[in-house]
Amino acid sequence: MEKAHAEKGFYERETRFYAELGDNINVRTPIVYHTDMDLSAGDHVLLLEDLQYLLAGDQVLGCNEGEARAAMRYLSALHSSWWNDDRLDSIPWLLDTGMVEFYGQAAELYTKVYEPGLDRLSDWLPPGIEGMARQLMPTIPWFFKTVSSEPRTLCHRDFRLGNLFFSSGNSGDDVEVAAVDWEQVGPQRGAAEVAYFMCWSLDTEDRRRIKPGLLQEYHAGLLAGGVHDYSYENFMLDYRTGLLRNLFTLLIVVGNLPEDRYRDDITNSAIFKPMAIRMQTLIDWDCDELIPG
């Protein structure tokens, strides 16, 4: 795993993020004490602040409304400060999923593993998701091209509870967030990142109850941060499109696991069952209507 991450540039990307962009990010990340790397040897060193005094997010349990609101404020602050910024094209080490070679590779991988993924998750996936997965299969290049086109901004790209730390607070207004694991940082549509967080981080009933306020809070944060000519209607369309990535990601992860590892891992139902159930988000938002015919 470590060798694969090094070969794909994950470690270099995260090291460069802290070394080169840390001072240009207006959201909370760990304090950086030291960075170093030797690309020829594949060695990377990061000495970062210990965040154990904060509350670690739990992907399986999900988050509460206050934490979700804090996450929306975090994303709107990050995204508005890099909205369609020319710097996105001048930083060569950022992960650009809009490149033809990237979404070509993604399509090839999805074609190989989505059937095993569907088979392993069949007991938990909501009705309609299997058909949506098959419908999505030939359109992966369209998806990545779409979410990587303007309006673009700098995105964490793995903004989920497992990579977030929260301060304690009495309400959503006084909860703060710190994000770690910037290995996939790069440009894409910010709404896709919101969709990624919403689908993975909230149980279905919680999401249905509080989602309107969360989405409105994010969009209002963009406007307050100086973003213009991006209506709430356009944001909603981008959000619904972005939700499709969650299905793609889930099937890639589950379908790509070696059979012996999947069979012997007793935590599969504890981890993957809630993730599969949360695909109901795509049904609720009629995401199949957006997939090209």
Summary of the structure (lengths in Angstrom):
residues: 293
radius of gyration: 18.6
end to end distance: 36.7
largest distance: 51.3
contacts: 913
relative contact order: 0.17
helix: 58%
strand: 9%
